[in-house]
Amino acid sequence: MGRKYAQALNLTVLDNNGKSQVVTMGSYGIGVSRAVAAIAEQTSDAIGLNWPAEIAPAKVHIVATGKEDLPFDTAFKLGEDLEAIGISVMLDDRRDASAGVKFKDAELIGNPIIVVVGKALADGKIEVRVRATGDKSEVALGDGLTTISSLLK
């Protein structure tokens, strides 16, 4: 900014000798894009991003796997149920991508919770992963909302 606006506004200060001097102006705001870049840099790891829940694209990333309709239908319903209680969801329902590709994408994107709806569904369970710690557990589908909600607090 320099002195352009200071001169136009006649902004001056007295120097050590009592002489009037035009001030030099500057703008050093952090801005949203710089803040996002700084957070991404500080919270990422070798696998990918790891967003804090407050600024994550979504709180929960649901990954549906397999070839049958049941995991995809269940994932969609779980997503609706989570959104109904105010938890934002990103659903990966690509049928043409392998489970491994979906897992890598979920880790790269870095939403705080990753839920896998796949093989464990045969036992009435889903896998819940905490992106920041890598902790994962299988929980009963009926307990999914409670478990996910508590992990986000």
C-alpha positions as CSV (number, residue, x, y, z in Angstrom):
1,M,0.0,0.0,0.0
2,G,2.9,2.3,0.7
3,R,2.1,6.0,0.9
4,K,-0.5,6.2,-1.8
5,Y,-3.6,6.3,0.5
6,A,-1.8,8.0,3.3
7,Q,-1.0,10.9,1.0
8,A,-4.5,11.1,-0.3
9,L,-5.9,11.2,3.2
10,N,-3.1,13.4,4.5
11,L,-2.1,10.9,7.2
12,T,1.0,12.2,9.0
13,V,2.9,11.7,12.2
14,L,5.6,13.7,13.9
15,D,9.1,12.3,13.6
16,N,11.8,12.6,16.3
17,N,12.6,16.1,15.2
18,G,9.0,17.2,15.3
19,K,8.7,17.2,11.6
20,S,5.4,16.0,9.9
21,Q,6.0,12.8,7.9
22,V,3.5,10.9,5.7
23,V,2.9,7.4,7.1
24,T,3.6,4.2,5.2
25,M,0.7,1.9,5.2
26,G,0.7,-1.9,5.0
27,S,-1.8,-4.7,5.0
28,Y,-0.8,-8.0,6.5
29,G,-4.0,-9.9,7.0
30,I,-3.8,-13.7,7.1
31,G,-6.9,-14.3,4.9
32,V,-9.0,-17.4,4.6
33,S,-6.8,-19.1,1.9
34,R,-3.7,-18.6,4.0
35,A,-5.4,-20.0,7.1
36,V,-6.6,-23.1,5.3
37,A,-3.2,-23.7,3.8
38,A,-1.6,-23.3,7.3
39,I,-4.1,-25.7,8.9
40,A,-3.6,-28.3,6.1
41,E,0.2,-28.1,6.5
42,Q,0.0,-28.5,10.3
43,T,-2.5,-31.3,10.4
44,S,-1.6,-33.5,7.3
45,D,0.5,-36.6,7.5
46,A,2.1,-39.0,5.0
47,I,-1.3,-40.4,4.1
48,G,-3.1,-37.2,3.4
49,L,-5.0,-34.4,5.0
50,N,-6.5,-34.6,8.5
51,W,-8.9,-31.8,8.9
52,P,-10.2,-30.6,12.3
53,A,-13.9,-31.3,12.5
54,E,-14.7,-27.6,12.6
55,I,-13.4,-27.0,9.1
56,A,-13.5,-30.4,7.5
57,P,-15.4,-30.7,4.2
58,A,-17.6,-33.2,6.0
59,K,-17.5,-34.6,9.5
60,V,-18.0,-38.2,8.3
61,H,-16.8,-39.9,5.1
62,I,-18.9,-43.0,4.4
63,V,-17.3,-45.6,2.1
64,A,-19.6,-48.3,0.7
65,T,-17.8,-51.4,-0.6
66,G,-18.7,-54.6,-2.3
67,K,-20.8,-55.5,-5.3
68,E,-24.2,-56.1,-3.7
69,D,-26.8,-53.3,-3.2
70,L,-27.1,-53.8,0.6
71,P,-23.9,-51.9,1.6
72,F,-24.7,-49.0,-0.7
73,D,-28.3,-48.8,0.5
74,T,-27.2,-49.0,4.1
75,A,-24.5,-46.4,3.5
76,F,-27.0,-44.1,2.0
77,K,-29.5,-44.6,4.9
78,L,-26.7,-44.1,7.5
79,G,-25.7,-40.8,5.7
80,E,-29.3,-39.6,5.8
81,D,-29.6,-40.5,9.5
82,L,-26.3,-38.7,10.3
83,E,-27.4,-35.6,8.4
84,A,-30.8,-35.6,10.2
85,I,-28.9,-35.1,13.5
86,G,-26.7,-32.4,12.1
87,I,-23.6,-34.3,11.1
88,S,-22.4,-33.6,7.6
89,V,-21.5,-36.5,5.4
90,M,-19.5,-37.3,2.3
91,L,-20.6,-40.5,0.7
92,D,-18.4,-42.6,-1.6
93,D,-20.9,-44.7,-3.5
94,R,-18.8,-45.3,-6.6
95,R,-19.4,-48.8,-7.8
96,D,-16.6,-48.7,-10.3
97,A,-13.8,-48.0,-7.8
98,S,-12.2,-50.7,-5.7
99,A,-12.4,-50.6,-1.9
100,G,-8.7,-49.8,-1.7
101,V,-9.1,-46.8,-4.0
102,K,-12.0,-45.6,-1.9
103,F,-10.0,-46.0,1.4
104,K,-7.0,-44.1,0.0
105,D,-9.3,-41.3,-1.3
106,A,-11.0,-41.1,2.1
107,E,-7.7,-40.8,3.9
108,L,-6.3,-38.3,1.4
109,I,-9.4,-36.0,1.8
110,G,-9.0,-36.2,5.6
111,N,-12.5,-36.0,7.0
112,P,-12.4,-36.7,10.8
113,I,-14.4,-40.0,10.8
114,I,-14.3,-42.6,8.1
115,V,-17.1,-45.2,8.2
116,V,-16.8,-48.4,6.1
117,V,-20.0,-50.2,5.1
118,G,-18.9,-53.5,3.7
119,K,-17.8,-57.0,4.8
120,A,-18.7,-56.4,8.5
121,L,-22.3,-55.7,7.4
122,A,-22.8,-59.5,7.2
123,D,-22.5,-59.5,11.0
124,G,-24.7,-56.3,11.3
125,K,-21.6,-54.1,11.9
126,I,-19.9,-51.1,10.3
127,E,-16.2,-50.1,10.7
128,V,-15.6,-46.7,12.2
129,R,-12.2,-45.2,11.8
130,V,-10.8,-42.0,13.4
131,R,-8.6,-40.4,10.8
132,A,-6.4,-38.5,13.2
133,T,-5.3,-41.5,15.3
134,G,-5.9,-44.4,13.0
135,D,-8.1,-46.1,15.6
136,K,-10.7,-48.3,14.2
137,S,-13.5,-50.5,15.6
138,E,-16.4,-52.5,14.4
139,V,-19.7,-51.3,15.9
140,A,-23.2,-52.6,15.6
141,L,-25.0,-50.7,12.8
142,G,-27.7,-49.7,15.4
143,D,-25.0,-48.1,17.5
144,G,-23.4,-46.2,14.7
145,L,-25.1,-42.9,15.2
146,T,-24.2,-42.8,18.9
147,T,-20.6,-44.0,18.4
148,I,-20.0,-41.4,15.6
149,S,-21.6,-38.6,17.5
150,S,-19.5,-39.3,20.6
151,L,-16.3,-39.4,18.6
152,L,-17.0,-36.0,17.2
153,K,-17.4,-34.4,20.6
